[in-house]
């Protein structure tokens, strides 16, 4: 299982660590900073899901007036992790 650390932009969380296995399924996700309870909930819901399914569901979500959100930044982290494996 490969782990990627992604530096977020425009959110309360500062970093996202994401693990994706050889079948492109999400393993563990750790958000550094942000709304602890909400982010633990997201992590619990997506664990075991296919990475592309997570991206299709969470991509583009905004937080208030911000142009991004922690779920949207998670999509960027997943995309980075997948590109690093190619």
N, C-alpha and C positions, 0 to 999 in steps of 0.2 A: 504494500500500500504506500503510495507516494504522498508526501505532505508538502503543501505549498503555503508560504506565508505571504499574505497580500496586504499592502499598505493601503488603507481606505482613503477616499477623498470625499469631503462634504458630508460626513456623518459623525455622530458622537463616538462610535467605535473607531479605534485607531488602526487595528490590525485584525485580520481574519486568518486563522489557520484552518486549512481544509485538507482532508485526506480522501483520496479517490482510489478505489481498488482497480484491479486489472479488468474488471467487467464494467468499468465506468459507473460504479455505484458509490454513493457518498458514505464515507466512514464517519470519523469524528470531525466535528466543526467546533472551533473555539473562537469566540469573539473577545477581543481585548477592548474594554470600554463599552459604552452603550447601555441600553436598558436591559439589565441582567435577566430578569424574568422572561421578557418577550423573546430575547435572543436564545435563551435555553429552550423555550418552547419551539421556536423555529428549528433549532438543531435537532430536537427530539422528533419533530414531524418529518424532516427530510432524510434522517439517517436510514440508509438502505435503499433510497430512491436512486434511479438513474440520474446522472448529472444533467443530461439534456432535458429531462422532465422538470428538474428543479429550475433550470434556466428559463424554460418556456413558461413556467408558472409565476416566477418572481421577477423576471426582467422588467424594468421600467417602473416598478413601484416607487412612489414618491413619499417623502415624509414631510407633511405640512407644505410649506412653500419651497422647500428644498427641491432641487432637480434630481435628487437620488434618495436612497434610503439604505439601511443596513441590508435588507433582502436584495436590493438591486446591486449593492457592492459585493454581496456574496456571489451573485452571478458573475461579476468581473473576476472574482477570485477563482471560481470554478473554470471559467474560460482560460485564465492564465495557467491553471494547473493542467488542463487538457493540452494546451499548446506546448507546455514544457515537456510533455511526454512524447510529442510528435517528433 
